[in-house]
């Protein structure tokens, strides 16, 4: 899937047509290659892809009859859950810092 942008097109809006330097990184997820364009460090993009690949493979190992697309959706939901919990924890910690001042 050439041209995928992990940072999202929405952030690029409002740049006044200015090109943001993007790295092109080829990664493998479930034995399929994807070329990702991102302003993130290529090694970081590879790390993310490896984590996604491992999670999808683990989901499929748990339930081998699960379709790959459903495994990917379950992984996305799991990652979204982790993100929301971390956001909540971050807000709690920031509130504690503000109270301590």
N, C-alpha and C positions, 0 to 999 in steps of 0.2 A: 504494500500500500504506500507507494511513493507519495511524499508530500504531507504526511501526517505531522501535525504540530502539537506536541504534548502540552505546550503552554496555552494553547487556545487562540483562536483568531480574534476573540473579543478584545484581548489586551492590545493587539496591534492597531485597533481602530484609533483614530485620533492622532496618528503619528504624522499626519500631514503628507502622506505619501513617502515618508522617509523609510528606507529599507533598514530593518533591524538585522544585524549580522546573525545568521543562523548556521549552526553546525549541522551537517548531514551525518547521521549515524545509522548503520545497518545493524539491526538486532534480530535475534531469533526467539520466537515465542511459539511453543508447541510445534517446533520444526518448520515453521513458516517464517520467512524473512520479511522484515518491515524496515523501510527507510524512514527514519524520523528526522524531521527538521526541528531544531530547538536551539535556543540561545544558552542552554545549560551545557555544562562540561560533558563531552562525549562519554567519559567513564561513568559519570553519574547516570546518564541515560541507559547505559548498558546495565548498571546496577539495578535500576528500576525494572528493566525488561526481565532480568534474571529473577527478581523477586516475583513478578507476575507469573512468569513461566513456572516457577516452583510451586506457587499457590494453585495454579490451574492443575498441574500434574498431581498435587496432593488431593485436590477435590476429586479428580478422576480416579485416583487410587482408592479413595474411600468408597466411591460408587462408580464402578467401571461402565455401567450402562447409562450413565449420565452423558447427554450430548455435550460436545465441546462448548457450544454456545451457551448452554445453561450453566456449565461449570464456570465460564468466564463471567456470566452475570452474577453468580454466587460470590465469586472472588471480588467483583466490583462492589457488591453490597457489603461484604466483609470489610473491605478497605474503607468504604464510606463510613461504616460504623466506627472503625478505629479512628478515623479522622475527626468525626463529631465528638467522640469521647475525649480525644486529645484537646480539641478546641475548648471543651467544657472545663477540662483540668487546667488548661492555660488561663482561662478566665478566672477560675478560682484562685490560682497562684497570683495573678496580677491584682486581684482584689485584696489578697493578703498583703502583698507588697504595699499597696496604697494605704491600707490600714496601719501598717507598721511605720509609715512616714509620719 
